[in-house]
Amino acid sequence: LNPEKIGEDMKRLSLRLAERFTRLK
């Protein structure tokens, strides 16, 4: 597993969650 790749995936997931929360608000 590449820590860099995992970091990118986490960033993408965090961005998606942020978008969902902003949409709910």
C-alpha positions, 0 to 999 in steps of 0.5 A: 500500500502506498501512503501517498495513494491512501492520502489522496483517497482520504482527501477525495473522501473528505471532499465528498463528505464536505460537499454532502454536508454543505448540500444538506445545509 
